[in-house]
């Protein structure tokens, strides 16, 4: 398991965490942040797959805590969530997974606010953000991403994260601007999840011009910017980092491999090897982008 320590004990006035283990993952170059849904297709297989991503070069790993109504997700990740829920994944089993998985990189929990709001530790009558964040910190989670939580309503969760040393990551869409953007950036820590395109998650074959504009819009804030939604190749990772991103977030392209493994009845080891290879391709692409100028569209 990864030790969350006191990842976000204090925050600077620009919104970045002063002592963030997650933000530190960006210090030595662009960060590669893969995503998988925990429990897809089973607890043990999922554990092997997350560990394979770490071997492949992950700097931070986003772990999806399955929720039955994942509004930000496309069909690929929805399928992963269904498989995980059918396999019996629950919030408490998720935390046990975090304690059990053998990786040395920060772990970020991506889930929806209903699960956080309704969470009650075993044997307790208390429920809510404080209880969820306390349990997450105990398990070894370093940060949270909550796609359906508006920044304007995030203060209770932000306070709990500050209390227990977790970062709180917000997703900035291409259309996010004005007071809403300001509100997010006042509360964010760790990194900003820059949505590369409008719509739901899913691997794409092109790189959106919206990415460049979003990065330019966020340039005044001193917090790492990681771009996600649609990245599926090392070449895309290179292009996005060359455009100014501090990191890349990849989910659907990896979940596709897990789904292919289920459909084709690959062994857990075979699927893990393919995930490790794809992770290495993406991490190396991001590294190349640090030293290459952004390619011209002309």
Backbone as CSV, one residue per row, in Angstrom:
resi,resn,N_x,N_y,N_z,CA_x,CA_y,CA_z,C_x,C_y,C_z
1,UNK,0.827,-1.188,0.000,0.000,0.000,0.000,0.862,1.238,0.000
2,UNK,0.325,2.324,-0.485,1.026,3.587,-0.440,0.673,4.312,0.842
3,UNK,1.654,4.994,1.439,1.433,5.721,2.676,1.014,7.136,2.347
4,UNK,-0.213,7.515,2.746,-0.702,8.841,2.418,-0.032,9.916,3.235
5,UNK,0.524,9.586,4.388,1.184,10.565,5.225,0.266,11.722,5.544
6,UNK,0.795,12.939,5.439,-0.012,14.146,5.595,0.045,14.907,4.282
7,UNK,-0.535,14.310,3.253,-0.326,14.764,1.884,-0.729,16.199,1.657
8,UNK,-1.813,16.639,2.260,-2.293,17.988,1.983,-2.560,18.733,3.279
9,UNK,-1.624,18.612,4.205,-1.833,19.185,5.530,-2.050,20.687,5.459
10,UNK,-1.335,21.354,4.552,-1.532,22.782,4.344,-1.607,23.044,2.857
11,UNK,-2.269,24.152,2.483,-2.353,24.533,1.084,-1.899,25.958,0.911
12,UNK,-1.215,26.219,-0.186,-0.809,27.578,-0.490,-2.016,28.374,-0.945
13,UNK,-1.863,29.675,-1.023,-2.985,30.529,-1.410,-3.403,30.333,-2.846
14,UNK,-2.519,29.738,-3.685,-2.879,29.500,-5.080,-3.630,28.188,-5.256
15,UNK,-3.863,27.465,-4.172,-4.629,26.231,-4.255,-3.798,24.979,-4.277
16,UNK,-2.490,25.095,-4.527,-1.652,23.902,-4.552,-1.310,23.481,-3.135
17,UNK,-1.171,22.188,-2.940,-0.824,21.694,-1.608,0.635,21.982,-1.309
18,UNK,0.914,22.444,-0.087,2.280,22.778,0.275,3.126,21.532,0.514
19,UNK,2.528,20.440,0.969,3.271,19.226,1.306,2.608,18.015,0.675
20,UNK,2.257,18.103,-0.579,1.485,17.061,-1.212,2.364,15.980,-1.816
21,UNK,2.153,14.740,-1.378,2.833,13.601,-1.981,2.447,13.470,-3.449
22,UNK,1.205,13.799,-3.757,0.741,13.717,-5.145,1.431,14.769,-5.998
23,UNK,1.416,16.027,-5.554,2.061,17.082,-6.327,3.543,16.787,-6.523
24,UNK,4.174,16.149,-5.525,5.590,15.809,-5.636,5.856,14.812,-6.748
25,UNK,4.830,14.045,-7.149,4.998,13.079,-8.236,5.261,13.769,-9.570
26,UNK,4.991,15.068,-9.639,5.225,15.836,-10.859,6.596,16.501,-10.863
27,UNK,7.358,16.372,-9.785,8.593,17.142,-9.643,9.678,16.745,-10.631
28,UNK,9.751,15.476,-10.991,10.849,14.990,-11.821,10.464,14.808,-13.281
29,UNK,9.394,15.458,-13.697,8.947,15.331,-15.079,7.464,15.078,-15.141
30,UNK,6.927,14.903,-16.351,5.485,14.707,-16.486,5.020,13.434,-15.788
31,UNK,3.907,13.529,-15.080,3.382,12.386,-14.333,2.433,11.570,-15.202
32,UNK,2.570,10.271,-15.117,1.635,9.347,-15.768,0.683,8.829,-14.709
33,UNK,-0.622,9.084,-14.912,-1.645,8.738,-13.938,-2.662,7.805,-14.601
34,UNK,-2.524,6.510,-14.433,-3.510,5.580,-14.988,-4.693,5.396,-14.041
35,UNK,-5.792,4.927,-14.601,-7.020,4.648,-13.843,-7.475,3.228,-14.112
36,UNK,-7.912,2.543,-13.065,-8.663,1.295,-13.195,-9.759,1.267,-12.140
37,UNK,-10.860,0.598,-12.462,-11.924,0.385,-11.481,-11.541,-0.786,-10.591
38,UNK,-11.534,-0.571,-9.296,-11.147,-1.622,-8.357,-12.219,-2.718,-8.340
39,UNK,-11.755,-3.966,-8.441,-12.668,-5.102,-8.455,-13.040,-5.584,-9.833
40,UNK,-12.491,-4.963,-10.876,-12.792,-5.359,-12.253,-11.677,-6.253,-12.775
41,UNK,-11.943,-7.521,-13.086,-13.226,-8.213,-12.938,-13.372,-8.938,-11.595
42,UNK,-12.288,-8.920,-10.789,-12.324,-9.549,-9.468,-11.304,-8.837,-8.585
43,UNK,-11.396,-9.079,-7.298,-10.477,-8.448,-6.343,-9.028,-8.813,-6.670
44,UNK,-8.733,-10.096,-6.780,-7.349,-10.536,-6.969,-6.800,-10.111,-8.326
45,UNK,-7.624,-10.222,-9.375,-7.160,-9.790,-10.688,-6.888,-8.292,-10.692
46,UNK,-7.785,-7.539,-10.097,-7.621,-6.088,-10.041,-6.336,-5.717,-9.312
47,UNK,-6.034,-6.413,-8.249,-4.792,-6.161,-7.509,-3.572,-6.379,-8.407
48,UNK,-3.576,-7.456,-9.166,-2.470,-7.729,-10.080,-2.352,-6.657,-11.152
49,UNK,-3.496,-6.152,-11.606,-3.480,-5.159,-12.670,-2.949,-3.810,-12.182
50,UNK,-3.351,-3.400,-10.985,-2.851,-2.136,-10.430,-1.347,-2.223,-10.195
51,UNK,-0.885,-3.344,-9.694,0.548,-3.522,-9.473,1.309,-3.520,-10.801
52,UNK,0.692,-4.034,-11.865,1.322,-4.002,-13.188,1.473,-2.566,-13.681
53,UNK,0.480,-1.710,-13.414,0.573,-0.309,-13.824,1.730,0.390,-13.116
54,UNK,1.928,0.063,-11.848,3.054,0.654,-11.118,4.380,0.212,-11.732
55,UNK,4.487,-1.064,-12.077,5.715,-1.550,-12.714,5.925,-0.878,-14.066
56,UNK,4.838,-0.529,-14.750,4.934,0.083,-16.072,5.278,1.563,-16.050
57,UNK,5.384,2.146,-14.881,5.835,3.535,-14.817,4.840,4.523,-14.274
58,UNK,3.748,4.081,-13.658,2.780,5.015,-13.086,3.426,5.837,-11.979
59,UNK,3.113,7.123,-11.960,3.590,8.017,-10.903,2.530,8.219,-9.826
60,UNK,1.276,8.168,-10.216,0.104,8.220,-9.344,-0.894,7.262,-9.974
61,UNK,-1.721,6.598,-9.177,-2.740,5.712,-9.745,-4.104,6.118,-9.214
62,UNK,-5.044,6.349,-10.137,-6.433,6.608,-9.761,-7.170,5.273,-9.667
63,UNK,-7.773,5.050,-8.512,-8.541,3.828,-8.278,-10.024,4.176,-8.238
64,UNK,-10.793,3.598,-9.147,-12.219,3.857,-9.180,-12.950,3.056,-8.121
65,UNK,-13.671,3.758,-7.244,-14.584,3.105,-6.298,-15.935,3.035,-6.979
66,UNK,-16.382,1.848,-7.386,-17.575,1.738,-8.228,-18.836,2.312,-7.588
67,UNK,-19.590,3.013,-8.426,-20.882,3.586,-8.045,-21.860,3.260,-9.155
68,UNK,-23.108,3.016,-8.800,-24.083,2.506,-9.765,-24.528,3.516,-10.808
69,UNK,-24.256,4.809,-10.601,-24.662,5.835,-11.569,-23.478,6.735,-11.902
70,UNK,-22.497,6.229,-12.639,-21.280,6.994,-12.944,-21.487,7.963,-14.106
71,UNK,-21.956,9.157,-13.814,-22.432,10.075,-14.857,-21.330,10.595,-15.766
72,UNK,-20.080,10.604,-15.310,-18.999,11.154,-16.132,-18.367,10.113,-17.041
73,UNK,-18.813,8.865,-16.950,-18.113,7.785,-17.634,-18.808,7.362,-18.922
74,UNK,-17.967,7.005,-19.902,-18.470,6.442,-21.133,-18.694,4.947,-20.990
75,UNK,-19.093,4.289,-22.076,-19.441,2.865,-22.011,-18.320,1.968,-21.502
76,UNK,-17.069,2.296,-21.840,-15.954,1.435,-21.433,-15.848,1.357,-19.923
77,UNK,-15.787,2.498,-19.261,-15.622,2.500,-17.812,-16.922,2.097,-17.123
78,UNK,-18.068,2.425,-17.714,-19.325,1.914,-17.157,-19.308,0.390,-17.107
79,UNK,-18.786,-0.228,-18.169,-18.687,-1.683,-18.187,-17.796,-2.209,-17.080
80,UNK,-16.686,-1.514,-16.828,-15.784,-1.922,-15.751,-16.476,-1.825,-14.401
81,UNK,-17.237,-0.758,-14.204,-17.941,-0.557,-12.941,-18.994,-1.644,-12.735
82,UNK,-19.704,-1.997,-13.798,-20.697,-3.069,-13.699,-20.023,-4.377,-13.311
83,UNK,-18.898,-4.694,-13.957,-18.195,-5.947,-13.631,-17.732,-5.943,-12.171
84,UNK,-17.237,-4.797,-11.709,-16.755,-4.709,-10.330,-17.894,-4.866,-9.334
85,UNK,-19.021,-4.192,-9.598,-20.170,-4.300,-8.697,-20.723,-5.722,-8.691
86,UNK,-20.788,-6.334,-9.864,-21.258,-7.719,-9.929,-20.310,-8.660,-9.191
87,UNK,-19.030,-8.276,-9.112,-18.055,-9.087,-8.391,-18.064,-8.859,-6.889
88,UNK,-18.936,-7.945,-6.427,-19.091,-7.755,-4.994,-18.337,-6.587,-4.396
89,UNK,-17.810,-5.669,-5.230,-17.042,-4.563,-4.674,-17.940,-3.615,-3.885
90,UNK,-17.464,-3.210,-2.721,-18.148,-2.276,-1.824,-17.132,-1.259,-1.329
91,UNK,-17.583,-0.149,-0.728,-16.617,0.815,-0.183,-15.647,0.187,0.812
92,UNK,-16.136,-0.662,1.724,-15.232,-1.232,2.717,-14.243,-2.195,2.075
93,UNK,-14.693,-2.967,1.097,-13.776,-3.857,0.395,-12.753,-3.050,-0.406
94,UNK,-13.187,-1.900,-0.935,-12.269,-0.996,-1.635,-11.139,-0.571,-0.708
95,UNK,-11.469,-0.159,0.510,-10.438,0.276,1.442,-9.509,-0.884,1.814
96,UNK,-10.058,-2.078,1.936,-9.213,-3.243,2.193,-8.264,-3.488,1.022
97,UNK,-8.752,-3.263,-0.180,-7.920,-3.398,-1.385,-6.744,-2.426,-1.322
98,UNK,-7.020,-1.173,-0.979,-5.967,-0.161,-0.888,-4.908,-0.585,0.117
99,UNK,-5.339,-1.156,1.225,-4.399,-1.626,2.239,-3.593,-2.825,1.761
100,UNK,-4.156,-3.590,0.843,-3.564,-4.850,0.404,-2.641,-4.697,-0.797
101,UNK,-2.932,-3.746,-1.689,-2.192,-3.647,-2.945,-0.758,-3.194,-2.676
102,UNK,0.191,-3.784,-3.401,1.612,-3.562,-3.142,2.192,-2.604,-4.190
103,UNK,2.053,-1.316,-3.945,2.621,-0.291,-4.821,3.243,0.796,-3.951
104,UNK,4.164,1.556,-4.544,4.862,2.623,-3.824,4.600,3.984,-4.443
105,UNK,3.434,4.163,-5.022,3.056,5.454,-5.603,1.771,5.931,-4.932
106,UNK,1.504,7.238,-4.948,0.268,7.744,-4.346,-0.963,7.174,-5.045
107,UNK,-1.994,6.903,-4.246,-3.252,6.375,-4.759,-4.356,7.405,-4.562
108,UNK,-5.119,7.622,-5.614,-6.227,8.577,-5.595,-7.525,7.813,-5.784
109,UNK,-8.495,8.070,-4.939,-9.817,7.448,-5.066,-10.704,8.328,-5.926
110,UNK,-11.232,7.751,-7.011,-12.192,8.456,-7.849,-13.562,7.830,-7.640
111,UNK,-14.499,8.617,-7.138,-15.836,8.094,-6.886,-16.836,9.236,-6.909
112,UNK,-18.078,8.923,-6.571,-19.168,9.898,-6.640,-19.650,10.253,-5.246
113,UNK,-20.193,11.483,-5.126,-20.399,12.049,-3.802,-21.434,11.289,-2.982
114,UNK,-22.380,10.629,-3.624,-23.373,9.887,-2.859,-22.728,8.833,-1.964
115,UNK,-21.715,8.144,-2.495,-21.024,7.141,-1.685,-20.299,7.785,-0.509
116,UNK,-19.697,8.936,-0.754,-18.986,9.642,0.315,-19.973,10.132,1.368
117,UNK,-21.062,10.719,0.919,-22.054,11.300,1.831,-22.731,10.234,2.687
118,UNK,-22.950,9.050,2.094,-23.658,7.983,2.785,-22.738,7.043,3.563
119,UNK,-21.435,7.206,3.435,-20.512,6.228,4.031,-20.572,6.256,5.553
120,UNK,-20.657,5.073,6.118,-20.621,4.906,7.565,-19.662,3.768,7.881
121,UNK,-18.649,3.996,8.713,-17.712,2.918,9.036,-18.435,1.753,9.714
122,UNK,-17.945,0.555,9.562,-18.559,-0.600,10.235,-18.662,-0.366,11.746
123,UNK,-19.834,-0.622,12.279,-20.047,-0.484,13.712,-20.322,0.925,14.186
124,UNK,-20.467,1.876,13.247,-20.707,3.271,13.621,-22.039,3.744,13.073
125,UNK,-22.684,4.649,13.800,-23.915,5.271,13.318,-23.639,6.584,12.591
126,UNK,-22.418,7.070,12.659,-22.065,8.325,12.005,-21.768,8.067,10.534
127,UNK,-22.101,9.058,9.712,-21.847,8.917,8.286,-21.534,10.268,7.680
128,UNK,-20.882,10.251,6.517,-20.620,11.494,5.816,-19.169,11.665,5.410
129,UNK,-18.821,12.838,4.863,-17.474,13.078,4.342,-16.370,12.864,5.361
130,UNK,-16.578,13.311,6.595,-15.546,13.145,7.623,-15.210,11.676,7.836
131,UNK,-16.232,10.839,7.917,-16.003,9.415,8.150,-15.326,8.754,6.945
132,UNK,-15.770,9.133,5.745,-15.185,8.553,4.531,-13.712,8.931,4.415
133,UNK,-13.411,10.205,4.581,-12.035,10.665,4.406,-11.127,10.080,5.485
134,UNK,-11.625,9.984,6.709,-10.822,9.381,7.774,-10.457,7.937,7.424
135,UNK,-11.423,7.182,6.915,-11.165,5.782,6.541,-10.228,5.713,5.339
136,UNK,-10.413,6.608,4.375,-9.532,6.634,3.208,-8.092,6.918,3.613
137,UNK,-7.909,7.880,4.496,-6.560,8.212,4.962,-5.942,7.034,5.703
138,UNK,-6.738,6.381,6.528,-6.262,5.221,7.274,-5.803,4.117,6.326
139,UNK,-6.541,3.917,5.237,-6.218,2.853,4.285,-4.967,3.164,3.478
140,UNK,-4.675,4.463,3.257,-3.512,4.838,2.463,-3.830,5.618,1.212
141,UNK,-5.048,6.128,1.090,-5.409,6.985,-0.036,-4.769,8.364,0.157
142,UNK,-4.243,8.928,-0.918,-3.588,10.241,-0.860,-4.460,11.375,-1.369
143,UNK,-5.528,11.075,-2.108,-6.370,12.136,-2.648,-7.674,11.591,-3.193
144,UNK,-8.574,12.508,-3.500,-9.900,12.166,-4.017,-10.190,12.949,-5.285
145,UNK,-10.924,12.302,-6.204,-11.550,12.969,-7.349,-13.029,12.634,-7.292
146,UNK,-13.872,13.662,-7.282,-15.322,13.456,-7.144,-16.006,14.206,-8.294
147,UNK,-16.259,13.542,-9.434,-16.707,14.251,-10.634,-18.029,14.994,-10.489
148,UNK,-18.933,14.514,-9.612,-20.254,15.124,-9.542,-20.397,16.125,-8.404
149,UNK,-19.305,16.520,-7.768,-19.373,17.466,-6.653,-18.966,18.854,-7.112
150,UNK,-19.908,19.808,-7.168,-19.539,21.179,-7.543,-18.589,21.779,-6.513
151,UNK,-17.646,22.561,-6.972,-16.689,23.171,-6.056,-17.388,24.020,-5.009
152,UNK,-18.482,24.673,-5.410,-19.203,25.550,-4.480,-19.826,24.777,-3.319
153,UNK,-19.981,23.469,-3.471,-20.574,22.643,-2.421,-19.545,21.708,-1.772
154,UNK,-18.278,21.956,-2.046,-17.230,21.016,-1.647,-16.564,21.353,-0.315
155,UNK,-16.982,22.423,0.349,-16.250,22.834,1.551,-16.216,21.771,2.653
156,UNK,-17.317,21.042,2.931,-17.212,19.988,3.959,-16.188,18.910,3.602
157,UNK,-16.154,18.521,2.324,-15.178,17.520,1.907,-13.774,18.104,1.922
158,UNK,-13.617,19.350,1.482,-12.307,20.007,1.512,-11.784,20.090,2.944
159,UNK,-12.658,20.426,3.886,-12.241,20.515,5.287,-11.806,19.156,5.817
160,UNK,-12.543,18.102,5.452,-12.174,16.760,5.895,-10.839,16.338,5.291
161,UNK,-10.620,16.678,4.028,-9.343,16.351,3.389,-8.196,17.082,4.070
162,UNK,-8.390,18.350,4.385,-7.349,19.094,5.088,-7.070,18.483,6.451
163,UNK,-8.121,18.064,7.137,-7.966,17.490,8.468,-7.164,16.199,8.448
164,UNK,-7.372,15.394,7.404,-6.758,14.061,7.369,-5.617,13.942,6.371
165,UNK,-5.215,15.060,5.754,-4.034,15.039,4.901,-4.228,14.480,3.521
166,UNK,-5.403,14.688,2.912,-5.658,14.235,1.552,-5.778,15.417,0.607
167,UNK,-5.381,15.199,-0.633,-5.618,16.188,-1.680,-7.025,16.023,-2.228
168,UNK,-7.557,17.112,-2.782,-8.866,17.088,-3.437,-8.699,17.643,-4.841
169,UNK,-8.911,16.790,-5.814,-8.705,17.110,-7.228,-10.039,17.458,-7.873
170,UNK,-10.058,18.510,-8.671,-11.258,18.877,-9.422,-11.027,18.682,-10.913
171,UNK,-12.110,18.367,-11.632,-12.073,18.210,-13.081,-12.509,19.517,-13.735
172,UNK,-11.637,20.076,-14.555,-11.918,21.318,-15.260,-12.247,20.992,-16.715
173,UNK,-13.478,21.281,-17.121,-13.929,21.011,-18.487,-13.516,22.150,-19.427
174,UNK,-13.548,21.918,-20.741,-13.223,22.993,-21.673,-14.120,24.218,-21.524
175,UNK,-15.315,24.025,-20.979,-16.254,25.133,-20.827,-16.206,25.783,-19.442
176,UNK,-15.361,25.280,-18.544,-15.297,25.831,-17.192,-14.529,27.144,-17.210
177,UNK,-15.162,28.203,-16.720,-14.503,29.511,-16.723,-15.153,30.402,-15.672
178,UNK,-14.658,31.612,-15.542,-15.267,32.611,-14.671,-15.246,32.211,-13.206
179,UNK,-16.354,32.498,-12.513,-16.427,32.255,-11.077,-16.326,30.766,-10.748
180,UNK,-16.873,29.925,-11.618,-16.802,28.476,-11.340,-15.359,27.992,-11.381
181,UNK,-14.601,28.445,-12.365,-13.186,28.074,-12.441,-12.435,28.599,-11.222
182,UNK,-12.697,29.836,-10.861,-12.039,30.423,-9.701,-12.351,29.623,-8.440
183,UNK,-13.603,29.217,-8.297,-14.014,28.446,-7.130,-13.276,27.112,-7.056
184,UNK,-13.125,26.433,-8.206,-12.377,25.179,-8.238,-10.926,25.389,-7.844
185,UNK,-10.309,26.413,-8.415,-8.885,26.601,-8.209,-8.564,27.067,-6.794
186,UNK,-9.540,27.650,-6.119,-9.344,28.023,-4.716,-9.358,26.807,-3.801
187,UNK,-9.957,25.700,-4.252,-10.143,24.533,-3.403,-9.308,23.330,-3.822
188,UNK,-8.715,23.360,-4.994,-7.997,22.205,-5.521,-6.652,22.025,-4.828
189,UNK,-6.190,20.798,-4.778,-4.809,20.515,-4.373,-4.376,19.206,-5.011
190,UNK,-3.073,19.014,-5.098,-2.523,17.821,-5.733,-2.280,18.040,-7.212
191,UNK,-3.355,18.068,-7.980,-3.304,18.404,-9.401,-4.702,18.760,-9.868
192,UNK,-4.773,19.423,-11.009,-6.039,19.692,-11.674,-6.217,18.644,-12.769
193,UNK,-7.388,18.028,-12.806,-7.724,17.071,-13.855,-8.320,17.885,-15.002
194,UNK,-7.537,18.074,-16.054,-7.957,18.884,-17.198,-8.654,17.983,-18.207
195,UNK,-9.943,18.192,-18.380,-10.732,17.387,-19.308,-10.396,17.807,-20.735
196,UNK,-9.889,16.885,-21.530,-9.377,17.209,-22.856,-10.462,17.540,-23.869
197,UNK,-11.677,17.106,-23.602,-12.767,17.315,-24.557,-14.077,17.245,-23.800
198,UNK,-15.131,17.749,-24.445,-16.455,17.647,-23.851,-16.973,16.223,-23.996
199,UNK,-17.897,15.833,-23.118,-18.493,14.509,-23.196,-18.035,13.627,-22.057
200,UNK,-18.197,12.317,-22.254,-17.820,11.345,-21.241,-16.467,10.738,-21.582
201,UNK,-15.929,9.960,-20.646,-14.630,9.339,-20.864,-14.694,8.334,-22.004
202,UNK,-13.514,8.050,-22.575,-13.419,7.071,-23.655,-12.169,7.325,-24.465
203,UNK,-11.521,6.260,-24.917,-10.307,6.403,-25.705,-10.642,6.978,-27.077
204,UNK,-9.821,7.909,-27.539,-10.000,8.539,-28.845,-8.712,8.394,-29.649
205,UNK,-8.838,8.575,-30.964,-7.667,8.432,-31.825,-7.001,9.768,-32.123
206,UNK,-7.622,10.888,-31.749,-7.051,12.199,-32.023,-6.809,12.936,-30.712
207,UNK,-6.182,14.096,-30.808,-5.949,14.947,-29.655,-6.730,16.236,-29.864
208,UNK,-7.553,16.588,-28.897,-8.446,17.728,-29.053,-7.711,19.056,-28.949
209,UNK,-8.059,20.008,-29.846,-7.519,21.358,-29.751,-7.992,22.049,-28.472
210,UNK,-9.083,21.547,-27.887,-9.569,22.131,-26.639,-8.543,21.989,-25.530
211,UNK,-7.669,20.983,-25.633,-6.647,20.771,-24.609,-5.730,21.983,-24.516
212,UNK,-5.237,22.460,-25.659,-4.337,23.609,-25.655,-4.995,24.819,-25.024
213,UNK,-6.246,25.064,-25.383,-6.938,26.241,-24.845,-7.165,26.102,-23.344
214,UNK,-7.488,24.897,-22.897,-7.704,24.693,-21.465,-6.423,24.914,-20.681
215,UNK,-5.306,24.424,-21.197,-4.031,24.602,-20.500,-3.646,26.076,-20.434
216,UNK,-3.891,26.807,-21.503,-3.601,28.239,-21.499,-4.459,28.965,-20.469
217,UNK,-5.715,28.542,-20.350,-6.631,29.190,-19.410,-6.219,28.963,-17.963
218,UNK,-5.525,27.861,-17.700,-5.129,27.512,-16.343,-3.703,27.929,-16.003
219,UNK,-3.022,28.570,-16.926,-1.589,28.825,-16.754,-1.272,29.747,-15.586
220,UNK,-2.218,30.560,-15.151,-1.922,31.495,-14.063,-1.890,30.815,-12.698
221,UNK,-2.366,29.583,-12.609,-2.405,28.885,-11.319,-1.234,27.921,-11.187
222,UNK,-0.566,27.976,-10.053,0.621,27.172,-9.812,0.243,25.852,-9.157
223,UNK,-0.406,25.003,-9.924,-0.753,23.662,-9.485,-0.606,22.753,-10.700
224,UNK,-0.108,21.524,-10.560,0.084,20.662,-11.722,-1.213,20.429,-12.499
225,UNK,-1.093,20.437,-13.823,-2.241,20.206,-14.700,-2.048,18.872,-15.415
226,UNK,-2.934,17.924,-15.139,-2.887,16.611,-15.780,-4.081,16.470,-16.708
227,UNK,-3.838,16.111,-17.941,-4.872,16.041,-18.971,-5.378,14.617,-19.122
228,UNK,-6.707,14.465,-19.129,-7.322,13.171,-19.331,-8.506,13.256,-20.269
229,UNK,-9.227,12.159,-20.436,-10.365,11.990,-21.350,-9.862,11.762,-22.770
230,UNK,-9.638,10.508,-23.147,-9.408,10.174,-24.546,-8.003,9.777,-24.929
231,UNK,-7.031,9.812,-24.020,-5.649,9.475,-24.371,-5.508,7.958,-24.474
232,UNK,-4.926,7.504,-25.574,-4.843,6.058,-25.777,-3.503,5.579,-26.332
233,UNK,-2.549,6.474,-26.593,-1.285,6.052,-27.187,-0.137,6.901,-26.658
234,UNK,1.070,6.363,-26.821,2.250,7.117,-26.443,2.409,8.383,-27.254
235,UNK,2.019,8.335,-28.521,2.122,9.522,-29.371,1.208,10.635,-28.866
236,UNK,0.001,10.291,-28.450,-0.898,11.299,-27.899,-0.345,11.856,-26.591
237,UNK,0.197,10.986,-25.752,0.787,11.438,-24.499,1.909,12.432,-24.764
238,UNK,2.745,12.133,-25.745,3.843,13.025,-26.110,3.316,14.387,-26.563
239,UNK,2.296,14.358,-27.409,1.720,15.600,-27.952,1.129,16.465,-26.829
240,UNK,0.451,15.843,-25.891,-0.213,16.605,-24.830,0.809,17.229,-23.886
241,UNK,1.837,16.491,-23.536,2.871,17.054,-22.660,3.635,18.157,-23.391
242,UNK,3.910,17.957,-24.675,4.591,18.994,-25.449,3.765,20.271,-25.532
243,UNK,2.457,20.143,-25.389,1.578,21.308,-25.424,1.531,22.054,-24.090
244,UNK,2.155,21.493,-23.069,2.230,22.194,-21.795,1.631,21.484,-20.610
245,UNK,1.120,20.274,-20.787,0.558,19.533,-19.657,1.672,19.046,-18.732
246,UNK,1.361,18.993,-17.444,2.313,18.476,-16.463,2.168,16.971,-16.275
247,UNK,1.135,16.396,-16.853,0.927,14.970,-16.727,-0.232,14.520,-17.589
248,UNK,-0.418,13.211,-17.669,-1.516,12.631,-18.444,-2.277,11.640,-17.574
249,UNK,-3.590,11.564,-17.809,-4.460,10.619,-17.107,-5.076,9.693,-18.147
250,UNK,-4.936,8.397,-17.960,-5.429,7.428,-18.940,-6.278,6.387,-18.229
251,UNK,-7.518,6.235,-18.679,-8.409,5.243,-18.105,-8.937,4.255,-19.124
252,UNK,-9.707,4.746,-20.092,-10.430,3.855,-20.997,-9.512,2.935,-21.793
253,UNK,-8.357,3.434,-22.225,-7.452,2.592,-23.004,-6.949,1.409,-22.190
254,UNK,-6.848,1.585,-20.880,-6.414,0.501,-19.993,-7.577,-0.415,-19.641
255,UNK,-8.735,0.179,-19.376,-9.926,-0.626,-19.079,-10.303,-1.482,-20.284
256,UNK,-10.053,-0.982,-21.507,-10.294,-1.774,-22.715,-9.490,-3.068,-22.682
257,UNK,-8.257,-2.992,-22.178,-7.418,-4.189,-22.100,-8.006,-5.187,-21.105
258,UNK,-8.477,-4.676,-19.974,-9.114,-5.555,-18.994,-10.349,-6.222,-19.603
259,UNK,-11.166,-5.423,-20.308,-12.371,-5.976,-20.932,-12.027,-7.020,-21.986
260,UNK,-10.982,-6.744,-22.779,-10.551,-7.724,-23.775,-10.099,-9.012,-23.102
261,UNK,-9.439,-8.865,-21.957,-8.998,-10.051,-21.227,-10.168,-10.891,-20.747
262,UNK,-11.229,-10.216,-20.298,-12.426,-10.934,-19.863,-13.074,-11.640,-21.049
263,UNK,-13.250,-10.910,-22.145,-13.920,-11.467,-23.319,-13.121,-12.609,-23.956
264,UNK,-11.796,-12.472,-23.944,-10.945,-13.466,-24.608,-10.450,-14.547,-23.659
265,UNK,-10.846,-14.438,-22.398,-10.470,-15.409,-21.366,-8.957,-15.524,-21.216
266,UNK,-8.273,-14.374,-21.268,-6.844,-14.371,-20.970,-6.641,-14.673,-19.495
267,UNK,-5.484,-15.189,-19.163,-5.138,-15.361,-17.760,-4.886,-13.990,-17.132
268,UNK,-4.942,-13.943,-15.817,-4.642,-12.689,-15.121,-3.241,-12.208,-15.466
269,UNK,-2.293,-13.118,-15.552,-0.908,-12.753,-15.864,-0.795,-12.167,-17.269
270,UNK,-1.528,-12.746,-18.234,-1.490,-12.213,-19.595,-2.023,-10.787,-19.644
271,UNK,-3.150,-10.564,-19.000,-3.732,-9.225,-18.992,-2.809,-8.246,-18.280
272,UNK,-2.224,-8.676,-17.174,-1.307,-7.804,-16.438,-0.109,-7.425,-17.298
273,UNK,0.422,-8.364,-18.064,1.561,-8.066,-18.944,1.186,-7.026,-19.994
274,UNK,-0.013,-7.138,-20.555,-0.460,-6.176,-21.569,-0.667,-4.792,-20.945
275,UNK,-1.192,-4.759,-19.729,-1.363,-3.479,-19.041,-0.017,-2.835,-18.739
276,UNK,0.935,-3.634,-18.298,2.261,-3.093,-18.012,2.903,-2.523,-19.272
277,UNK,2.746,-3.225,-20.395,3.325,-2.756,-21.654,2.667,-1.456,-22.116
278,UNK,1.342,-1.371,-22.016,0.644,-0.149,-22.412,1.029,1.007,-21.484
279,UNK,1.140,0.718,-20.185,1.552,1.749,-19.239,2.936,2.283,-19.592
280,UNK,3.844,1.393,-19.925,5.195,1.820,-20.272,5.182,2.676,-21.537
281,UNK,4.380,2.285,-22.519,4.258,3.088,-23.753,3.785,4.503,-23.434
282,UNK,2.777,4.620,-22.591,2.205,5.929,-22.258,3.181,6.763,-21.431
283,UNK,3.829,6.134,-20.456,4.781,6.861,-19.611,5.967,7.365,-20.436
284,UNK,6.452,6.532,-21.329,7.576,6.939,-22.169,7.169,8.036,-23.140
285,UNK,5.941,7.959,-23.657,5.459,9.029,-24.527,5.400,10.360,-23.802
286,UNK,4.900,10.341,-22.577,4.838,11.569,-21.785,6.233,12.131,-21.556
287,UNK,7.187,11.275,-21.278,8.561,11.732,-21.048,9.147,12.357,-22.302
288,UNK,8.883,11.761,-23.453,9.376,12.348,-24.708,8.787,13.743,-24.914
289,UNK,7.540,13.910,-24.539,6.885,15.194,-24.743,7.512,16.322,-23.960
290,UNK,8.207,16.007,-22.886,8.832,17.040,-22.066,9.950,17.747,-22.815
291,UNK,10.569,17.054,-23.754,11.712,17.615,-24.450,11.414,17.981,-25.906
292,UNK,10.191,17.702,-26.348,9.832,17.974,-27.742,8.870,19.161,-27.813
293,UNK,9.046,20.053,-28.816,8.061,21.122,-28.994,6.754,20.551,-29.481
294,UNK,5.654,21.233,-29.180,4.343,20.787,-29.657,4.321,20.770,-31.165
295,UNK,3.867,19.659,-31.788,3.836,19.593,-33.239,2.858,20.577,-33.829
296,UNK,3.211,21.106,-34.998,2.345,22.055,-35.677,1.172,21.347,-36.294
297,UNK,-0.006,22.010,-36.287,-1.180,21.447,-36.950,-1.208,21.764,-38.429
298,UNK,-0.243,22.545,-38.885,-0.233,22.925,-40.293,0.355,21.808,-41.152
